[in-house]
Amino acid sequence: MTEYEIVCTVQTGCTAGGHILAVGRGDDLVRVDDVYASMDDGDRYFTDADGRKAYVRKWACSCGVGTLKSEADATLRNNLDSLPLVG
C-alpha cells in the first residue's frame, strides 16, 4: 500500500454542480479512473494542509460520473475543492 498526496485537481462543471476529472500528485497528473484502480489495489490518496491530512474516497456524482471526495474534517483548507486547479 502506498499513500499519495494530491496537490491540485482538474475539475469540470456538470448539471449537478461539478466533479474532479484528474488529480495532480507532484509532477504526475492522474485520471480519476486510474486513481480508482490504484485504490482498488490498496493505495490511499490524501490532501494536506498544515500537517492535517484528509483522506480521499471514491464518490459518484449524481450525474453518474465517478469522481473523488475528501473526507470531512475540521478545516476546509485540505478539501479537494480548495486545492489549486490545473491549467
Backbone as CSV, one residue per row, in Angstrom:
resi,resn,N_x,N_y,N_z,CA_x,CA_y,CA_z,C_x,C_y,C_z
1,MET,0.841,-1.185,0.000,0.000,0.000,0.000,0.880,1.241,0.000
2,THR,0.531,2.167,-0.877,1.249,3.434,-0.974,0.273,4.572,-0.740
3,GLU,0.755,5.626,-0.101,-0.052,6.825,0.069,0.476,7.909,-0.852
4,TYR,-0.437,8.618,-1.513,-0.096,9.685,-2.437,-0.770,10.976,-2.000
5,GLU,-0.010,12.060,-1.987,-0.594,13.359,-1.681,-1.092,14.016,-2.960
6,ILE,-2.317,14.470,-2.936,-2.898,15.213,-4.052,-2.637,16.692,-3.805
7,VAL,-2.050,17.375,-4.806,-1.688,18.780,-4.631,-2.493,19.722,-5.527
8,CYS,-3.203,19.193,-6.537,-4.019,20.015,-7.415,-5.041,19.123,-8.108
9,THR,-6.029,19.738,-8.758,-7.082,18.970,-9.402,-7.437,19.543,-10.772
10,VAL,-8.042,18.692,-11.594,-8.695,19.110,-12.832,-10.182,18.882,-12.589
11,GLN,-10.978,19.946,-12.721,-12.405,19.857,-12.430,-13.224,20.331,-13.622
12,THR,-14.465,19.902,-13.664,-15.389,20.345,-14.694,-16.759,20.553,-14.079
13,GLY,-17.544,21.327,-14.739,-18.915,21.509,-14.304,-19.798,20.433,-14.913
14,CYS,-20.913,20.196,-14.303,-21.919,19.295,-14.850,-23.273,19.787,-14.348
15,THR,-24.310,19.140,-14.746,-25.641,19.577,-14.342,-25.846,19.480,-12.833
16,ALA,-25.036,18.664,-12.158,-25.166,18.504,-10.707,-24.243,19.434,-9.931
17,GLY,-23.399,20.198,-10.609,-22.520,21.132,-9.917,-21.072,21.033,-10.328
18,GLY,-20.530,19.842,-10.428,-19.147,19.682,-10.845,-18.491,18.484,-10.213
19,HIS,-17.389,18.062,-10.822,-16.646,16.938,-10.272,-15.207,16.969,-10.736
20,ILE,-14.389,16.170,-10.071,-12.958,16.100,-10.353,-12.724,15.058,-11.436
21,LEU,-11.944,15.430,-12.447,-11.608,14.535,-13.546,-10.239,13.894,-13.382
22,ALA,-9.321,14.630,-12.739,-7.954,14.146,-12.550,-7.354,14.875,-11.359
23,VAL,-6.293,14.283,-10.797,-5.593,14.894,-9.675,-4.104,14.957,-9.975
24,GLY,-3.468,15.964,-9.398,-2.025,16.093,-9.519,-1.360,15.616,-8.248
25,ARG,-0.340,14.785,-8.420,0.457,14.354,-7.270,1.913,14.623,-7.633
26,GLY,2.330,15.839,-7.337,3.660,16.276,-7.732,3.672,16.571,-9.223
27,ASP,4.567,15.916,-9.950,4.686,16.137,-11.393,3.751,15.258,-12.204
28,ASP,3.014,14.357,-11.560,2.126,13.427,-12.265,0.691,13.915,-12.219
29,LEU,0.004,13.816,-13.357,-1.423,14.063,-13.417,-2.092,12.710,-13.636
30,VAL,-3.020,12.345,-12.741,-3.611,11.012,-12.735,-5.124,11.133,-12.905
31,ARG,-5.666,10.446,-13.907,-7.112,10.463,-14.141,-7.841,9.717,-13.023
32,VAL,-9.085,10.106,-12.792,-9.869,9.516,-11.701,-9.995,8.006,-11.863
33,ASP,-10.207,7.514,-13.081,-10.339,6.055,-13.231,-9.053,5.336,-12.851
34,ASP,-7.900,5.969,-13.062,-6.634,5.375,-12.637,-6.477,5.445,-11.111
35,VAL,-6.977,6.521,-10.501,-6.982,6.611,-9.036,-7.863,5.505,-8.461
36,TYR,-9.045,5.280,-9.069,-9.926,4.203,-8.618,-9.203,2.854,-8.650
37,ALA,-8.520,2.567,-9.760,-7.804,1.289,-9.890,-6.712,1.180,-8.835
38,SER,-6.005,2.267,-8.596,-4.951,2.288,-7.582,-5.541,2.049,-6.188
39,MET,-6.687,2.669,-5.900,-7.357,2.448,-4.622,-7.795,0.994,-4.483
40,ASP,-8.278,0.412,-5.573,-8.684,-0.995,-5.538,-7.506,-1.907,-5.216
41,ASP,-6.289,-1.454,-5.553,-5.070,-2.210,-5.247,-4.543,-1.918,-3.839
42,GLY,-5.266,-1.061,-3.082,-4.879,-0.795,-1.703,-4.208,0.545,-1.456
43,ASP,-3.953,1.336,-2.510,-3.319,2.638,-2.318,-4.306,3.628,-1.727
44,ARG,-3.763,4.644,-1.043,-4.586,5.689,-0.450,-4.127,7.040,-0.963
45,TYR,-5.065,7.959,-1.063,-4.795,9.319,-1.516,-5.266,10.282,-0.438
46,PHE,-4.552,11.405,-0.307,-4.903,12.382,0.712,-4.518,13.781,0.261
47,THR,-5.105,14.764,0.910,-4.662,16.144,0.794,-4.065,16.525,2.136
48,ASP,-3.289,17.608,2.148,-2.639,18.023,3.384,-2.652,19.543,3.466
49,ALA,-3.005,20.051,4.614,-2.923,21.485,4.897,-2.377,21.637,6.299
50,ASP,-1.190,22.203,6.386,-0.563,22.447,7.687,-0.452,21.179,8.526
51,GLY,-0.125,20.056,7.867,0.060,18.802,8.579,-1.224,18.056,8.894
52,ARG,-2.340,18.544,8.412,-3.633,17.877,8.645,-4.054,17.168,7.369
53,LYS,-4.035,15.844,7.423,-4.410,15.041,6.262,-5.922,14.866,6.193
54,ALA,-6.418,14.881,4.964,-7.803,14.492,4.703,-7.737,13.414,3.627
55,TYR,-8.152,12.211,3.971,-8.107,11.123,3.001,-9.218,11.277,1.973
56,VAL,-8.963,10.763,0.799,-9.862,10.905,-0.345,-10.531,9.571,-0.611
57,ARG,-11.793,9.625,-1.010,-12.527,8.398,-1.308,-13.244,8.527,-2.644
58,LYS,-13.665,7.405,-3.153,-14.457,7.384,-4.373,-15.806,8.038,-4.093
59,TRP,-16.333,8.698,-5.101,-17.617,9.364,-4.948,-18.338,9.338,-6.289
60,ALA,-19.587,9.014,-6.280,-20.381,9.010,-7.508,-21.182,10.300,-7.582
61,CYS,-20.878,11.129,-8.565,-21.641,12.353,-8.792,-23.068,11.956,-9.179
62,SER,-24.007,12.793,-8.853,-25.400,12.469,-9.177,-25.652,12.418,-10.681
63,CYS,-24.718,12.943,-11.494,-24.856,12.846,-12.950,-24.399,11.485,-13.466
64,GLY,-23.827,10.658,-12.563,-23.403,9.317,-12.939,-21.910,9.150,-13.141
65,VAL,-21.156,10.229,-13.103,-19.706,10.170,-13.310,-19.007,9.846,-11.995
66,GLY,-18.044,8.928,-12.041,-17.231,8.627,-10.870,-16.243,9.749,-10.630
67,THR,-16.169,10.224,-9.408,-15.271,11.312,-9.059,-14.668,11.026,-7.686
68,LEU,-14.102,12.019,-7.060,-13.445,11.863,-5.767,-13.962,12.896,-4.785
69,LYS,-13.879,12.553,-3.514,-14.296,13.465,-2.457,-13.355,13.287,-1.279
70,SER,-12.993,14.395,-0.636,-12.163,14.294,0.570,-13.058,14.069,1.774
71,GLU,-12.527,13.316,2.747,-13.275,13.044,3.970,-13.461,14.340,4.752
72,ALA,-14.552,14.450,5.440,-14.837,15.641,6.241,-13.905,15.709,7.445
73,ASP,-13.444,16.910,7.731,-12.686,17.159,8.954,-12.953,18.603,9.376
74,ALA,-12.143,19.137,10.250,-12.438,20.435,10.849,-11.957,21.632,10.032
75,THR,-11.342,21.418,8.875,-10.843,22.546,8.098,-11.161,22.363,6.615
76,LEU,-11.436,23.469,5.948,-11.682,23.436,4.501,-10.383,23.519,3.705
77,ARG,-9.288,23.882,4.358,-8.022,24.109,3.640,-7.499,22.854,2.959
78,ASN,-7.820,21.675,3.481,-7.343,20.439,2.851,-8.444,19.751,2.049
79,ASN,-9.507,20.463,1.750,-10.596,19.951,0.938,-10.148,19.868,-0.532
80,LEU,-10.512,18.809,-1.236,-10.136,18.706,-2.654,-10.563,19.930,-3.446
81,ASP,-11.734,20.460,-3.162,-12.231,21.634,-3.884,-11.448,22.889,-3.577
82,SER,-10.633,22.895,-2.524,-9.830,24.058,-2.152,-8.447,24.035,-2.783
83,LEU,-8.054,22.917,-3.383,-6.723,22.820,-3.985,-6.653,23.617,-5.277
84,PRO,-5.438,24.013,-5.680,-5.286,24.730,-6.951,-5.776,23.882,-8.124
85,LEU,-6.275,24.563,-9.148,-6.698,23.884,-10.371,-5.537,23.778,-11.338
86,VAL,-5.505,22.708,-12.109,-4.505,22.524,-13.153,-5.012,23.205,-14.413
87,GLY,-4.135,23.928,-15.072,-4.488,24.540,-16.372,-5.471,25.591,-16.215
